[in-house]
Each structure stands twice: as structure tokens, then as C-alpha cells.
Amino acid sequence: MVLHAKMCNMKSNITLKLEAELIREARILAAEQGTSISALLAARLQEIVRERKTYDRARRRALARLREGRDLHWTPPRSRDELHER
């Protein structure tokens, strides 16, 4: 169990190729927030993944509800006249 916890906290480096202007803007943004570009990107990626997981769970629940259906306790009218009663 301890080994698994350590593996979850392991970090890996990635390389990105970005335009110089975007990197400059990102540095400014990160500096304004008192963080690094790496931390800024990591936080945003975590947010994207979390949103996706939340969406997927909600979608699965909604589809399950649709498959199950909902009992509306509706009974069809016995006759055409009953249908058009006011």
C-alpha cells in the first residue's frame, strides 16, 4: 500500500513546444500569481481532468436514469371523450 501511495505522488517531466510570445505571456501570468509556469499548467491540467471525471460520472448517472425510466403514474384515458374533457 505504501508503494502505491509513493507511485501516485511521483512526478515526471514533459516537454512542450510553445510559441515565444505565449511563453512570455505565461511567465507574466505566473509571476502575477506568484507561481511558476509549471505549477500554473499542472493546476490547470488537474482542473481539466477533474472536470472531465465529474462530467463522465454525471453522464453515466443520467444515462442510467434514462434507461430505468421514471414512473409518472400516468394512465391513458379510456375514451376519446375523456381525453378531451375540460
mmCIF file as gemmi writes it, N, C-alpha and C atoms, coordinates in Angstrom:
data_model
loop_
_atom_site.group_PDB
_atom_site.id
_atom_site.type_symbol
_atom_site.label_atom_id
_atom_site.label_alt_id
_atom_site.label_comp_id
_atom_site.label_asym_id
_atom_site.label_entity_id
_atom_site.label_seq_id
_atom_site.pdbx_PDB_ins_code
_atom_site.Cartn_x
_atom_site.Cartn_y
_atom_site.Cartn_z
_atom_site.occupancy
_atom_site.B_iso_or_equiv
_atom_site.pdbx_formal_charge
_atom_site.auth_seq_id
_atom_site.auth_asym_id
_atom_site.pdbx_PDB_model_num
ATOM 1 N N . MET Axp A 1 ? 0.837 -1.197 0 1 0 ? 1 A 1
ATOM 2 C CA . MET Axp A 1 ? 0 0 0 1 0 ? 1 A 1
ATOM 3 C C . MET Axp A 1 ? 0.876 1.253 0 1 0 ? 1 A 1
ATOM 4 N N . VAL Axp A 2 ? 1.957 1.237 0.758 1 0 ? 2 A 1
ATOM 5 C CA . VAL Axp A 2 ? 2.854 2.385 0.82 1 0 ? 2 A 1
ATOM 6 C C . VAL Axp A 2 ? 3.5 2.614 -0.539 1 0 ? 2 A 1
ATOM 7 N N . LEU Axp A 3 ? 3.872 1.548 -1.22 1 0 ? 3 A 1
ATOM 8 C CA . LEU Axp A 3 ? 4.485 1.663 -2.535 1 0 ? 3 A 1
ATOM 9 C C . LEU Axp A 3 ? 3.531 2.339 -3.507 1 0 ? 3 A 1
ATOM 10 N N . HIS Axp A 4 ? 2.257 1.951 -3.468 1 0 ? 4 A 1
ATOM 11 C CA . HIS Axp A 4 ? 1.265 2.559 -4.348 1 0 ? 4 A 1
ATOM 12 C C . HIS Axp A 4 ? 1.127 4.059 -4.069 1 0 ? 4 A 1
ATOM 13 N N . ALA Axp A 5 ? 1.103 4.43 -2.817 1 0 ? 5 A 1
ATOM 14 C CA . ALA Axp A 5 ? 0.987 5.849 -2.461 1 0 ? 5 A 1
ATOM 15 C C . ALA Axp A 5 ? 2.185 6.633 -2.986 1 0 ? 5 A 1
ATOM 16 N N . LYS Axp A 6 ? 3.378 6.039 -2.89 1 0 ? 6 A 1
ATOM 17 C CA . LYS Axp A 6 ? 4.562 6.718 -3.399 1 0 ? 6 A 1
ATOM 18 C C . LYS Axp A 6 ? 4.486 6.884 -4.91 1 0 ? 6 A 1
ATOM 19 N N . MET Axp A 7 ? 4.01 5.87 -5.61 1 0 ? 7 A 1
ATOM 20 C CA . MET Axp A 7 ? 3.945 5.929 -7.069 1 0 ? 7 A 1
ATOM 21 C C . MET Axp A 7 ? 2.944 6.991 -7.524 1 0 ? 7 A 1
ATOM 22 N N . CYS Axp A 8 ? 1.879 7.182 -6.774 1 0 ? 8 A 1
ATOM 23 C CA . CYS Axp A 8 ? 0.887 8.192 -7.138 1 0 ? 8 A 1
ATOM 24 C C . CYS Axp A 8 ? 1.459 9.605 -7.018 1 0 ? 8 A 1
ATOM 25 N N . ASN Axp A 9 ? 2.409 9.789 -6.121 1 0 ? 9 A 1
ATOM 26 C CA . ASN Axp A 9 ? 2.986 11.105 -5.9 1 0 ? 9 A 1
ATOM 27 C C . ASN Axp A 9 ? 4.212 11.366 -6.76 1 0 ? 9 A 1
ATOM 28 N N . MET Axp A 10 ? 4.622 10.376 -7.535 1 0 ? 10 A 1
ATOM 29 C CA . MET Axp A 10 ? 5.792 10.555 -8.39 1 0 ? 10 A 1
ATOM 30 C C . MET Axp A 10 ? 5.461 11.572 -9.472 1 0 ? 10 A 1
ATOM 31 N N . LYS Axp A 11 ? 6.432 12.382 -9.8 1 0 ? 11 A 1
ATOM 32 C CA . LYS Axp A 11 ? 6.229 13.391 -10.83 1 0 ? 11 A 1
ATOM 33 C C . LYS Axp A 11 ? 7.156 13.092 -11.996 1 0 ? 11 A 1
ATOM 34 N N . SER Axp A 12 ? 6.705 13.421 -13.179 1 0 ? 12 A 1
ATOM 35 C CA . SER Axp A 12 ? 7.508 13.237 -14.384 1 0 ? 12 A 1
ATOM 36 C C . SER Axp A 12 ? 7.561 14.549 -15.136 1 0 ? 12 A 1
ATOM 37 N N . ASN Axp A 13 ? 8.635 14.738 -15.847 1 0 ? 13 A 1
ATOM 38 C CA . ASN Axp A 13 ? 8.78 15.936 -16.663 1 0 ? 13 A 1
ATOM 39 C C . ASN Axp A 13 ? 8.189 15.713 -18.046 1 0 ? 13 A 1
ATOM 40 N N . ILE Axp A 14 ? 7.702 16.789 -18.635 1 0 ? 14 A 1
ATOM 41 C CA . ILE Axp A 14 ? 7.254 16.748 -20.018 1 0 ? 14 A 1
ATOM 42 C C . ILE Axp A 14 ? 7.9 17.929 -20.744 1 0 ? 14 A 1
ATOM 43 N N . THR Axp A 15 ? 7.947 17.832 -22.043 1 0 ? 15 A 1
ATOM 44 C CA . THR Axp A 15 ? 8.496 18.915 -22.852 1 0 ? 15 A 1
ATOM 45 C C . THR Axp A 15 ? 7.389 19.447 -23.746 1 0 ? 15 A 1
ATOM 46 N N . LEU Axp A 16 ? 7.257 20.738 -23.777 1 0 ? 16 A 1
ATOM 47 C CA . LEU Axp A 16 ? 6.263 21.392 -24.63 1 0 ? 16 A 1
ATOM 48 C C . LEU Axp A 16 ? 6.964 22.332 -25.593 1 0 ? 16 A 1
ATOM 49 N N . LYS Axp A 17 ? 6.449 22.39 -26.79 1 0 ? 17 A 1
ATOM 50 C CA . LYS Axp A 17 ? 6.949 23.388 -27.743 1 0 ? 17 A 1
ATOM 51 C C . LYS Axp A 17 ? 5.848 24.436 -27.889 1 0 ? 17 A 1
ATOM 52 N N . LEU Axp A 18 ? 6.167 25.628 -27.433 1 0 ? 18 A 1
ATOM 53 C CA . LEU Axp A 18 ? 5.206 26.723 -27.46 1 0 ? 18 A 1
ATOM 54 C C . LEU Axp A 18 ? 5.845 27.922 -28.147 1 0 ? 18 A 1
ATOM 55 N N . GLU Axp A 19 ? 4.989 28.766 -28.682 1 0 ? 19 A 1
ATOM 56 C CA . GLU Axp A 19 ? 5.495 29.987 -29.304 1 0 ? 19 A 1
ATOM 57 C C . GLU Axp A 19 ? 6.081 30.9 -28.236 1 0 ? 19 A 1
ATOM 58 N N . ALA Axp A 20 ? 7.108 31.635 -28.616 1 0 ? 20 A 1
ATOM 59 C CA . ALA Axp A 20 ? 7.826 32.501 -27.683 1 0 ? 20 A 1
ATOM 60 C C . ALA Axp A 20 ? 6.885 33.507 -27.022 1 0 ? 20 A 1
ATOM 61 N N . GLU Axp A 21 ? 5.969 34.074 -27.78 1 0 ? 21 A 1
ATOM 62 C CA . GLU Axp A 21 ? 5.03 35.064 -27.226 1 0 ? 21 A 1
ATOM 63 C C . GLU Axp A 21 ? 4.134 34.442 -26.166 1 0 ? 21 A 1
ATOM 64 N N . LEU Axp A 22 ? 3.694 33.221 -26.402 1 0 ? 22 A 1
ATOM 65 C CA . LEU Axp A 22 ? 2.849 32.532 -25.425 1 0 ? 22 A 1
ATOM 66 C C . LEU Axp A 22 ? 3.638 32.266 -24.141 1 0 ? 22 A 1
ATOM 67 N N . ILE Axp A 23 ? 4.882 31.86 -24.277 1 0 ? 23 A 1
ATOM 68 C CA . ILE Axp A 23 ? 5.729 31.62 -23.104 1 0 ? 23 A 1
ATOM 69 C C . ILE Axp A 23 ? 5.927 32.917 -22.321 1 0 ? 23 A 1
ATOM 70 N N . ARG Axp A 24 ? 6.163 34.014 -23.037 1 0 ? 24 A 1
ATOM 71 C CA . ARG Axp A 24 ? 6.334 35.313 -22.373 1 0 ? 24 A 1
ATOM 72 C C . ARG Axp A 24 ? 5.089 35.686 -21.581 1 0 ? 24 A 1
ATOM 73 N N . GLU Axp A 25 ? 3.928 35.538 -22.207 1 0 ? 25 A 1
ATOM 74 C CA . GLU Axp A 25 ? 2.661 35.856 -21.531 1 0 ? 25 A 1
ATOM 75 C C . GLU Axp A 25 ? 2.435 34.937 -20.328 1 0 ? 25 A 1
ATOM 76 N N . ALA Axp A 26 ? 2.785 33.665 -20.492 1 0 ? 26 A 1
ATOM 77 C CA . ALA Axp A 26 ? 2.613 32.704 -19.398 1 0 ? 26 A 1
ATOM 78 C C . ALA Axp A 26 ? 3.528 33.054 -18.223 1 0 ? 26 A 1
ATOM 79 N N . ARG Axp A 27 ? 4.738 33.48 -18.514 1 0 ? 27 A 1
ATOM 80 C CA . ARG Axp A 27 ? 5.659 33.887 -17.439 1 0 ? 27 A 1
ATOM 81 C C . ARG Axp A 27 ? 5.083 35.061 -16.657 1 0 ? 27 A 1
ATOM 82 N N . ILE Axp A 28 ? 4.522 36.02 -17.382 1 0 ? 28 A 1
ATOM 83 C CA . ILE Axp A 28 ? 3.915 37.192 -16.732 1 0 ? 28 A 1
ATOM 84 C C . ILE Axp A 28 ? 2.746 36.759 -15.856 1 0 ? 28 A 1
ATOM 85 N N . LEU Axp A 29 ? 1.877 35.914 -16.428 1 0 ? 29 A 1
ATOM 86 C CA . LEU Axp A 29 ? 0.712 35.43 -15.687 1 0 ? 29 A 1
ATOM 87 C C . LEU Axp A 29 ? 1.139 34.675 -14.429 1 0 ? 29 A 1
ATOM 88 N N . ALA Axp A 30 ? 2.11 33.793 -14.58 1 0 ? 30 A 1
ATOM 89 C CA . ALA Axp A 30 ? 2.598 33.019 -13.435 1 0 ? 30 A 1
ATOM 90 C C . ALA Axp A 30 ? 3.193 33.937 -12.376 1 0 ? 30 A 1
ATOM 91 N N . ALA Axp A 31 ? 3.981 34.923 -12.804 1 0 ? 31 A 1
ATOM 92 C CA . ALA Axp A 31 ? 4.595 35.866 -11.86 1 0 ? 31 A 1
ATOM 93 C C . ALA Axp A 31 ? 3.523 36.648 -11.11 1 0 ? 31 A 1
ATOM 94 N N . GLU Axp A 32 ? 2.48 37.071 -11.807 1 0 ? 32 A 1
ATOM 95 C CA . GLU Axp A 32 ? 1.383 37.808 -11.166 1 0 ? 32 A 1
ATOM 96 C C . GLU Axp A 32 ? 0.689 36.956 -10.104 1 0 ? 32 A 1
ATOM 97 N N . GLN Axp A 33 ? 0.664 35.653 -10.343 1 0 ? 33 A 1
ATOM 98 C CA . GLN Axp A 33 ? 0.012 34.752 -9.392 1 0 ? 33 A 1
ATOM 99 C C . GLN Axp A 33 ? 0.995 34.178 -8.374 1 0 ? 33 A 1
ATOM 100 N N . GLY Axp A 34 ? 2.255 34.594 -8.481 1 0 ? 34 A 1
ATOM 101 C CA . GLY Axp A 34 ? 3.264 34.141 -7.528 1 0 ? 34 A 1
ATOM 102 C C . GLY Axp A 34 ? 3.582 32.661 -7.654 1 0 ? 34 A 1
ATOM 103 N N . THR Axp A 35 ? 3.587 32.164 -8.861 1 0 ? 35 A 1
ATOM 104 C CA . THR Axp A 35 ? 3.853 30.745 -9.089 1 0 ? 35 A 1
ATOM 105 C C . THR Axp A 35 ? 4.728 30.577 -10.32 1 0 ? 35 A 1
ATOM 106 N N . SER Axp A 36 ? 4.961 29.355 -10.715 1 0 ? 36 A 1
ATOM 107 C CA . SER Axp A 36 ? 5.754 29.074 -11.912 1 0 ? 36 A 1
ATOM 108 C C . SER Axp A 36 ? 4.84 28.659 -13.054 1 0 ? 36 A 1
ATOM 109 N N . ILE Axp A 37 ? 5.37 28.69 -14.253 1 0 ? 37 A 1
ATOM 110 C CA . ILE Axp A 37 ? 4.594 28.21 -15.399 1 0 ? 37 A 1
ATOM 111 C C . ILE Axp A 37 ? 4.248 26.741 -15.194 1 0 ? 37 A 1
ATOM 112 N N . SER Axp A 38 ? 5.192 25.976 -14.688 1 0 ? 38 A 1
ATOM 113 C CA . SER Axp A 38 ? 4.968 24.552 -14.449 1 0 ? 38 A 1
ATOM 114 C C . SER Axp A 38 ? 3.797 24.34 -13.48 1 0 ? 38 A 1
ATOM 115 N N . ALA Axp A 39 ? 3.802 25.071 -12.373 1 0 ? 39 A 1
ATOM 116 C CA . ALA Axp A 39 ? 2.731 24.935 -11.385 1 0 ? 39 A 1
ATOM 117 C C . ALA Axp A 39 ? 1.398 25.415 -11.957 1 0 ? 39 A 1
ATOM 118 N N . LEU Axp A 40 ? 1.45 26.473 -12.742 1 0 ? 40 A 1
ATOM 119 C CA . LEU Axp A 40 ? 0.247 27.012 -13.386 1 0 ? 40 A 1
ATOM 120 C C . LEU Axp A 40 ? -0.365 25.969 -14.321 1 0 ? 40 A 1
ATOM 121 N N . LEU Axp A 41 ? 0.465 25.362 -15.155 1 0 ? 41 A 1
ATOM 122 C CA . LEU Axp A 41 ? -0.019 24.342 -16.093 1 0 ? 41 A 1
ATOM 123 C C . LEU Axp A 41 ? -0.493 23.092 -15.358 1 0 ? 41 A 1
ATOM 124 N N . ALA Axp A 42 ? 0.231 22.684 -14.328 1 0 ? 42 A 1
ATOM 125 C CA . ALA Axp A 42 ? -0.165 21.496 -13.568 1 0 ? 42 A 1
ATOM 126 C C . ALA Axp A 42 ? -1.539 21.698 -12.926 1 0 ? 42 A 1
ATOM 127 N N . ALA Axp A 43 ? -1.766 22.864 -12.353 1 0 ? 43 A 1
ATOM 128 C CA . ALA Axp A 43 ? -3.05 23.155 -11.714 1 0 ? 43 A 1
ATOM 129 C C . ALA Axp A 43 ? -4.176 23.144 -12.746 1 0 ? 43 A 1
ATOM 130 N N . ARG Axp A 44 ? -3.92 23.731 -13.904 1 0 ? 44 A 1
ATOM 131 C CA . ARG Axp A 44 ? -4.955 23.773 -14.945 1 0 ? 44 A 1
ATOM 132 C C . ARG Axp A 44 ? -5.251 22.383 -15.487 1 0 ? 44 A 1
ATOM 133 N N . LEU Axp A 45 ? -4.217 21.564 -15.673 1 0 ? 45 A 1
ATOM 134 C CA . LEU Axp A 45 ? -4.436 20.198 -16.148 1 0 ? 45 A 1
ATOM 135 C C . LEU Axp A 45 ? -5.216 19.374 -15.124 1 0 ? 45 A 1
ATOM 136 N N . GLN Axp A 46 ? -4.903 19.566 -13.84 1 0 ? 46 A 1
ATOM 137 C CA . GLN Axp A 46 ? -5.664 18.869 -12.797 1 0 ? 46 A 1
ATOM 138 C C . GLN Axp A 46 ? -7.131 19.273 -12.843 1 0 ? 46 A 1
ATOM 139 N N . GLU Axp A 47 ? -7.384 20.555 -13.05 1 0 ? 47 A 1
ATOM 140 C CA . GLU Axp A 47 ? -8.756 21.062 -13.144 1 0 ? 47 A 1
ATOM 141 C C . GLU Axp A 47 ? -9.478 20.437 -14.339 1 0 ? 47 A 1
ATOM 142 N N . ILE Axp A 48 ? -8.816 20.371 -15.482 1 0 ? 48 A 1
ATOM 143 C CA . ILE Axp A 48 ? -9.422 19.783 -16.683 1 0 ? 48 A 1
ATOM 144 C C . ILE Axp A 48 ? -9.766 18.316 -16.449 1 0 ? 48 A 1
ATOM 145 N N . VAL Axp A 49 ? -8.831 17.565 -15.864 1 0 ? 49 A 1
ATOM 146 C CA . VAL Axp A 49 ? -9.06 16.143 -15.605 1 0 ? 49 A 1
ATOM 147 C C . VAL Axp A 49 ? -10.207 15.967 -14.609 1 0 ? 49 A 1
ATOM 148 N N . ARG Axp A 50 ? -10.221 16.765 -13.546 1 0 ? 50 A 1
ATOM 149 C CA . ARG Axp A 50 ? -11.287 16.68 -12.54 1 0 ? 50 A 1
ATOM 150 C C . ARG Axp A 50 ? -12.646 16.979 -13.165 1 0 ? 50 A 1
ATOM 151 N N . GLU Axp A 51 ? -12.718 18.026 -14.005 1 0 ? 51 A 1
ATOM 152 C CA . GLU Axp A 51 ? -13.977 18.369 -14.678 1 0 ? 51 A 1
ATOM 153 C C . GLU Axp A 51 ? -14.44 17.233 -15.578 1 0 ? 51 A 1
ATOM 154 N N . ARG Axp A 52 ? -13.502 16.626 -16.286 1 0 ? 52 A 1
ATOM 155 C CA . ARG Axp A 52 ? -13.847 15.533 -17.192 1 0 ? 52 A 1
ATOM 156 C C . ARG Axp A 52 ? -14.391 14.341 -16.424 1 0 ? 52 A 1
ATOM 157 N N . LYS Axp A 53 ? -13.739 14.001 -15.299 1 0 ? 53 A 1
ATOM 158 C CA . LYS Axp A 53 ? -14.213 12.884 -14.486 1 0 ? 53 A 1
ATOM 159 C C . LYS Axp A 53 ? -15.6 13.171 -13.927 1 0 ? 53 A 1
ATOM 160 N N . THR Axp A 54 ? -15.811 14.396 -13.457 1 0 ? 54 A 1
ATOM 161 C CA . THR Axp A 54 ? -17.113 14.791 -12.916 1 0 ? 54 A 1
ATOM 162 C C . THR Axp A 54 ? -18.179 14.699 -13.999 1 0 ? 54 A 1
ATOM 163 N N . TYR Axp A 55 ? -17.861 15.191 -15.191 1 0 ? 55 A 1
ATOM 164 C CA . TYR Axp A 55 ? -18.801 15.129 -16.315 1 0 ? 55 A 1
ATOM 165 C C . TYR Axp A 55 ? -19.119 13.672 -16.665 1 0 ? 55 A 1
ATOM 166 N N . ASP Axp A 56 ? -18.091 12.837 -16.745 1 0 ? 56 A 1
ATOM 167 C CA . ASP Axp A 56 ? -18.307 11.433 -17.096 1 0 ? 56 A 1
ATOM 168 C C . ASP Axp A 56 ? -19.193 10.728 -16.077 1 0 ? 56 A 1
ATOM 169 N N . ARG Axp A 57 ? -18.953 10.99 -14.787 1 0 ? 57 A 1
ATOM 170 C CA . ARG Axp A 57 ? -19.796 10.377 -13.75 1 0 ? 57 A 1
ATOM 171 C C . ARG Axp A 57 ? -21.245 10.849 -13.875 1 0 ? 57 A 1
ATOM 172 N N . ALA Axp A 58 ? -21.445 12.145 -14.075 1 0 ? 58 A 1
ATOM 173 C CA . ALA Axp A 58 ? -22.796 12.694 -14.203 1 0 ? 58 A 1
ATOM 174 C C . ALA Axp A 58 ? -23.494 12.121 -15.437 1 0 ? 58 A 1
ATOM 175 N N . ARG Axp A 59 ? -22.742 11.989 -16.523 1 0 ? 59 A 1
ATOM 176 C CA . ARG Axp A 59 ? -23.309 11.442 -17.762 1 0 ? 59 A 1
ATOM 177 C C . ARG Axp A 59 ? -23.749 9.994 -17.554 1 0 ? 59 A 1
ATOM 178 N N . ARG Axp A 60 ? -22.911 9.189 -16.901 1 0 ? 60 A 1
ATOM 179 C CA . ARG Axp A 60 ? -23.269 7.79 -16.647 1 0 ? 60 A 1
ATOM 180 C C . ARG Axp A 60 ? -24.516 7.693 -15.772 1 0 ? 60 A 1
ATOM 181 N N . ARG Axp A 61 ? -24.605 8.547 -14.733 1 0 ? 61 A 1
ATOM 182 C CA . ARG Axp A 61 ? -25.791 8.537 -13.863 1 0 ? 61 A 1
ATOM 183 C C . ARG Axp A 61 ? -27.039 8.926 -14.639 1 0 ? 61 A 1
ATOM 184 N N . ALA Axp A 62 ? -26.917 9.964 -15.489 1 0 ? 62 A 1
ATOM 185 C CA . ALA Axp A 62 ? -28.078 10.422 -16.264 1 0 ? 62 A 1
ATOM 186 C C . ALA Axp A 62 ? -28.532 9.345 -17.243 1 0 ? 62 A 1
ATOM 187 N N . LEU Axp A 63 ? -27.597 8.692 -17.903 1 0 ? 63 A 1
ATOM 188 C CA . LEU Axp A 63 ? -27.964 7.631 -18.845 1 0 ? 63 A 1
ATOM 189 C C . LEU Axp A 63 ? -28.607 6.451 -18.117 1 0 ? 63 A 1
ATOM 190 N N . ALA Axp A 64 ? -28.114 6.135 -16.936 1 0 ? 64 A 1
ATOM 191 C CA . ALA Axp A 64 ? -28.71 5.054 -16.152 1 0 ? 64 A 1
ATOM 192 C C . ALA Axp A 64 ? -30.146 5.402 -15.779 1 0 ? 64 A 1
ATOM 193 N N . ARG Axp A 65 ? -30.37 6.667 -15.386 1 0 ? 65 A 1
ATOM 194 C CA . ARG Axp A 65 ? -31.733 7.099 -15.051 1 0 ? 65 A 1
ATOM 195 C C . ARG Axp A 65 ? -32.651 7.014 -16.258 1 0 ? 65 A 1
ATOM 196 N N . LEU Axp A 66 ? -32.134 7.372 -17.425 1 0 ? 66 A 1
ATOM 197 C CA . LEU Axp A 66 ? -32.942 7.287 -18.637 1 0 ? 66 A 1
ATOM 198 C C . LEU Axp A 66 ? -33.297 5.836 -18.961 1 0 ? 66 A 1
ATOM 199 N N . ARG Axp A 67 ? -32.346 4.935 -18.785 1 0 ? 67 A 1
ATOM 200 C CA . ARG Axp A 67 ? -32.62 3.518 -19.05 1 0 ? 67 A 1
ATOM 201 C C . ARG Axp A 67 ? -33.652 2.967 -18.08 1 0 ? 67 A 1
ATOM 202 N N . GLU Axp A 68 ? -33.568 3.372 -16.824 1 0 ? 68 A 1
ATOM 203 C CA . GLU Axp A 68 ? -34.503 2.886 -15.812 1 0 ? 68 A 1
ATOM 204 C C . GLU Axp A 68 ? -35.899 3.464 -16.034 1 0 ? 68 A 1
ATOM 205 N N . GLY Axp A 69 ? -35.957 4.671 -16.521 1 0 ? 69 A 1
ATOM 206 C CA . GLY Axp A 69 ? -37.241 5.328 -16.707 1 0 ? 69 A 1
ATOM 207 C C . GLY Axp A 69 ? -37.786 5.853 -15.388 1 0 ? 69 A 1
ATOM 208 N N . ARG Axp A 70 ? -38.865 6.562 -15.474 1 0 ? 70 A 1
ATOM 209 C CA . ARG Axp A 70 ? -39.493 7.134 -14.292 1 0 ? 70 A 1
ATOM 210 C C . ARG Axp A 70 ? -40.98 6.841 -14.34 1 0 ? 70 A 1
ATOM 211 N N . ASP Axp A 71 ? -41.517 6.341 -13.242 1 0 ? 71 A 1
ATOM 212 C CA . ASP Axp A 71 ? -42.945 6.068 -13.176 1 0 ? 71 A 1
ATOM 213 C C . ASP Axp A 71 ? -43.677 7.375 -12.893 1 0 ? 71 A 1
ATOM 214 N N . LEU Axp A 72 ? -44.413 7.857 -13.878 1 0 ? 72 A 1
ATOM 215 C CA . LEU Axp A 72 ? -45.149 9.116 -13.73 1 0 ? 72 A 1
ATOM 216 C C . LEU Axp A 72 ? -46.591 8.887 -13.271 1 0 ? 72 A 1
ATOM 217 N N . HIS Axp A 73 ? -46.945 7.621 -13.028 1 0 ? 73 A 1
ATOM 218 C CA . HIS Axp A 73 ? -48.29 7.256 -12.577 1 0 ? 73 A 1
ATOM 219 C C . HIS Axp A 73 ? -49.358 7.758 -13.547 1 0 ? 73 A 1
ATOM 220 N N . TRP Axp A 74 ? -49.048 7.736 -14.821 1 0 ? 74 A 1
ATOM 221 C CA . TRP Axp A 74 ? -49.993 8.19 -15.836 1 0 ? 74 A 1
ATOM 222 C C . TRP Axp A 74 ? -50.767 6.999 -16.362 1 0 ? 74 A 1
ATOM 223 N N . THR Axp A 75 ? -52.043 7.18 -16.496 1 0 ? 75 A 1
ATOM 224 C CA . THR Axp A 75 ? -52.862 6.134 -17.117 1 0 ? 75 A 1
ATOM 225 C C . THR Axp A 75 ? -53.543 6.748 -18.327 1 0 ? 75 A 1
ATOM 226 N N . PRO Axp A 76 ? -53.562 6.037 -19.427 1 0 ? 76 A 1
ATOM 227 C CA . PRO Axp A 76 ? -54.184 6.597 -20.628 1 0 ? 76 A 1
ATOM 228 C C . PRO Axp A 76 ? -55.69 6.752 -20.432 1 0 ? 76 A 1
ATOM 229 N N . PRO Axp A 77 ? -56.292 7.729 -21.084 1 0 ? 77 A 1
ATOM 230 C CA . PRO Axp A 77 ? -57.742 7.902 -20.978 1 0 ? 77 A 1
ATOM 231 C C . PRO Axp A 77 ? -58.452 6.685 -21.578 1 0 ? 77 A 1
ATOM 232 N N . ARG Axp A 78 ? -59.649 6.393 -21.037 1 0 ? 78 A 1
ATOM 233 C CA . ARG Axp A 78 ? -60.391 5.227 -21.515 1 0 ? 78 A 1
ATOM 234 C C . ARG Axp A 78 ? -61.06 5.484 -22.862 1 0 ? 78 A 1
ATOM 235 N N . SER Axp A 79 ? -61.361 6.747 -23.116 1 0 ? 79 A 1
ATOM 236 C CA . SER Axp A 79 ? -62.059 7.045 -24.376 1 0 ? 79 A 1
ATOM 237 C C . SER Axp A 79 ? -61.585 8.385 -24.924 1 0 ? 79 A 1
ATOM 238 N N . ARG Axp A 80 ? -61.953 8.633 -26.172 1 0 ? 80 A 1
ATOM 239 C CA . ARG Axp A 80 ? -61.621 9.918 -26.822 1 0 ? 80 A 1
ATOM 240 C C . ARG Axp A 80 ? -62.3 11.067 -26.099 1 0 ? 80 A 1
ATOM 241 N N . ASP Axp A 81 ? -63.536 10.857 -25.674 1 0 ? 81 A 1
ATOM 242 C CA . ASP Axp A 81 ? -64.295 11.892 -24.97 1 0 ? 81 A 1
ATOM 243 C C . ASP Axp A 81 ? -63.594 12.266 -23.645 1 0 ? 81 A 1
ATOM 244 N N . GLU Axp A 82 ? -63.128 11.251 -22.929 1 0 ? 82 A 1
ATOM 245 C CA . GLU Axp A 82 ? -62.443 11.518 -21.672 1 0 ? 82 A 1
ATOM 246 C C . GLU Axp A 82 ? -61.144 12.299 -21.923 1 0 ? 82 A 1
ATOM 247 N N . LEU Axp A 83 ? -60.484 12.003 -23.027 1 0 ? 83 A 1
ATOM 248 C CA . LEU Axp A 83 ? -59.261 12.698 -23.37 1 0 ? 83 A 1
ATOM 249 C C . LEU Axp A 83 ? -59.508 14.189 -23.565 1 0 ? 83 A 1
ATOM 250 N N . HIS Axp A 84 ? -60.639 14.539 -24.156 1 0 ? 84 A 1
ATOM 251 C CA . HIS Axp A 84 ? -60.941 15.938 -24.476 1 0 ? 84 A 1
ATOM 252 C C . HIS Axp A 84 ? -61.823 16.641 -23.448 1 0 ? 84 A 1
ATOM 253 N N . GLU Axp A 85 ? -62.024 16.017 -22.298 1 0 ? 85 A 1
ATOM 254 C CA . GLU Axp A 85 ? -62.817 16.667 -21.234 1 0 ? 85 A 1
ATOM 255 C C . GLU Axp A 85 ? -62.091 17.909 -20.749 1 0 ? 85 A 1
ATOM 256 N N . ARG Axp A 86 ? -62.84 18.903 -20.428 1 0 ? 86 A 1
ATOM 257 C CA . ARG Axp A 86 ? -62.246 20.152 -19.937 1 0 ? 86 A 1
ATOM 258 C C . ARG Axp A 86 ? -62.787 20.511 -18.601 1 0 ? 86 A 1
